[in-house]
Amino acid sequence: MTHVASEMASQPECWRRATELAATGQGGLPLPGERIAVVGCGTSLFMAQAYAALRESSGQGESDAFAASEFPVGRRYDRILALTRSGTTTEVLQLLAQARGTARTTAITADPSTPVMTAADDVVVLDFADEKSVVQTRFATTALTLLRAHLGLHSESVVEDAEVALEEPLPEGLVTCSQFTFLGRGWTVGLASEGALKMREASLAWTEAYPAMEYRHGPISITTKGTATWMLGASPPGLEEEVHSTGGLWVTGGLDPLAELVRIQRLALAIAEARRLDPDRPRHLSRSVILSPA
């Protein structure tokens, strides 16, 4: 079994542990009413987008999300929350250093022996969700589960859906599709982007991701027989029928959207296996991007 497969399968248990951690009143996480920015790189950026949208839509405070390298210097926030599995990503560490003294900073990481432990004012360590793999699965979803639980927007049914996602067969015909589009609305737009990234990283698949209402504004032109469109969350009226009319395969996300992401992870591994790729050694990637000083 690959590292990715093993770590992917452990997500329900990791989510339960994150829920227990949130219930302890874990310090350093954003308080209701705070104006926050959530930052990350790669997968962590997409989790940041999902959390920021979920937090603001639930009325708990203005919440923006940025790639760490694109943070708007000069914009003021009560707190900057950084997601970094490795704790060593250059852009995140540079931003935390730059923000020191201007806003309270919090980092969520998997490794307590890395520079982020002193770079941020507060640190939440999810070492039980750390990973050997380059391709992220359980750390990202566990961090988002912690944050959902902290918002009061998580339940045991989410974990049960993840267990279903790991056990039930994938929709027929998906593995042989030539192109995949992932769609979301609100907080699931970030999850759609992460699903597309997982497919690229693990299986070198041609994937795209969009807000669902934007799909009609051009992207649907690539949809045809042999392509798949996967909706995370509730679909806009009429969109499923439009995809069917193109000859494309429509996948309805009937589980909790985070559990749907687990199903997409499984699809990425299934395609990697079909293409005889090693998902533990994704092309051109490393576990952390550490840049040399200029």
Order of alpha helices (4+ residues) and beta strands (2+ residues): alpha-alpha-beta-alpha-beta-beta-alpha-beta-alpha-beta-alpha-alpha-beta-alpha-beta-beta-alpha-beta-alpha
